[in-house]
Amino acid sequence: MALALSFGGGSLFADEAERRFTWTPPAVGKGLFSDKLGMLDREREDYADNLAAEATNRVMRGKASAASLAEARRLLGLALQLAPRNRKALVLNFQLSRGVLPEIKPEGYDPEVLARLLFTRAELLRQQGGEENLLLSRAFVEIAAELDPKNEDAVYASELQRLDHGNVDWSAFTDTRDAGKEEASGDMP
């Protein structure tokens, strides 16, 4: 009898170990975007909410696979760059850091709708010009194409970007070099 309980308990621990995943939180440092970005604070917050919701849904649909976590990391990094104190992004980052799988967020847009919104906003940012606007525009276009590969306009624009400039360097959004310095020195953003 004791032996059977031992195996039963061991099975629980094995199931728990299978549910674990590795999460590397995005390091955003002081942020890429300043007041020069052509978006109002409320708009930045709204886009961060939607990117965080899509990151949550990606992780859940992908059952926390390595690919879904990598996609979520990019989306969360971008969300935190737009709005460093965004509630949804910070909560999701904390949950994933603790090995907790979040619940699917029904309030987010469908990927196809979010892709259209991102692509449309990317076009406006590109027209406004400026280094920060162009950087965000490129990121939005690439994400839009990935979210909805049937959106021919987004895919075409993404492919032209890739041919002209290469892929977006997501490490700029997720691995800011000064983030480690701030943490080590104890400075608060």
N, C-alpha and C positions, 0 to 999 in steps of 0.2 A: 504494500500500500504506500509506504513512504517512497519507494522507488517510482511509482506512478506519479506521485505528486511532484517529485523532483523533475521528471521529464516534462510534466505539464508546465511547471514554472520556467524551465529552460526554454520551452517553446514560446512563452510570452516574451522572454528577453530577446529571442531570435527575431520575433515579429517586430519588436520595438527597434532593434538594430536595423532592420530592413527599411523602416520608415525614416530613418535619419538621412540627412542630405548635407552637403557642404555648401554654405553660403558665404560668399565674400562680399561684404557690403561695399557699395560704391563710395569712394573717397572724393568728396567734392570740394574740400578746402574752402577758400573764400568765395568761390564761384566764378564762372566764366562770364556771366552777364551782369552788366551794370545798368544804370538808368538810360544808357544810350540805346539799349534794346528797344525796338519799336513795338513794345507791348505794354499795356497798362498792368499794374500790379494785380488787379482782379482777374484779368485775362490770363496772366501767368499762372495764377492760382488755379483757375479752371482747367487749363491745359495740364498742369501737374496732377490734379485730381483724376483726370481721365487717363493719363499715362499710368498712374499708380493703379487704377482700377484694371486697366488692361494687363499690367504686369501681374496682378493678383490672379486674374483669370487665366493667363498663360501658364502660370505655375500649377494651378489646379487642373487645367485641362491636360497639361503635360505630366501630371502626377510627380512634380518636382524632379523631372529628368534633368540631366546636365544641360541639355539644349534649352529647356524651358527656363531654367535658372539663369542661363547666360542671357537670354532675351529679356527676362525680367530685370536683370542687373543693368542692362543698357537703358531700358525704359525708366527704371527708378533713378538711375544716374541723371538722366535728362530732366526728369520731374524735379529732382532736388536742385539741379542747376537753375531751373526756372523759378522755383519757390523753395528755398532751403528749409523753411519751417512748415512745409505742407503736411497737414495732419495725416492724410492717407498714405503718403510716401514714407513718412517717419514710422508710422505704426507697422506697415508692411515690412520695412527694413528691420525693425526690432523683432517682429515675429519670426522672420526667416533666420535672423541671427541666432535665435533661440531654438531653432529646429521645429517651430510651430507652423503647420500649414494653415494658411488663411482660408476663409470661406470665399466662394465665388461672389463677386460683386455685381448684382443685377442692375445697379444704377448706372453702370458705365455704358458707353455706346457699343453697338456691334462693331467688330473690327472694320467692316466695310465703311460704315458711317464715319468712324474715327479717322480712317484713312483719307476720306474725302475732305474732312475738316482740316487735317494736318496738311494735305496737299494744297488746299485753297489758301491756308494761312502762310504756307511756305512761299507761294507766289507773291503774296503781298509783302512779305519780308524781303524777298529778292528785289522787288521793285523799289523798296525804300532804300536799299543799299546800306553800306556800312559793314564793317568787319563782323560785328556781333550778329546783325540781322542775316548776313549771308551764311554764317556758320550754322545758325539755328535753322535757316531755310534748307540747307543741305541735309541736316539731320532729319527734319520733318519729311522731306521728300523720300529719303531712304526708308524711313519707318513706314510711310504711307504705302510704298511699293511692296514692302514685306507683309504688311497687314492685309492688303488686298491685291494679290497678283493679277486679278482680273481688271483692275483699274488701269487701263492702257495709258492714260495720260501720266499717272504717277510712275508707272514702270518705265515709260519712255524717258521721262525727265530724270529718273534715277539712273538709268543706263547712260544717258548723256553725261550726267555728273561723273559717273564712274569712269567713262572714257576720257573726259577732260581733266578730272582732278583726282581720280582714284576713289576708293571707298572712303567713307567718313571715318576719321580716326576716333573711335569710340573711347579710347583711353583718355582723351581730353575731357570727356564727360564723366568717366567712372574712376579714373586713377590720377586725380590732380596731384601733382608733385608736392605742392605746399601743404597738403592735408596732413602728411606725416609730421612735418615741422610744427604745425599748430598743435597737434595732439601731444607731441613730445614737450613742447614748451609750456603747455597748459593754457595757451591763449584761447579765448572764446571768440567765435565769429561775431 
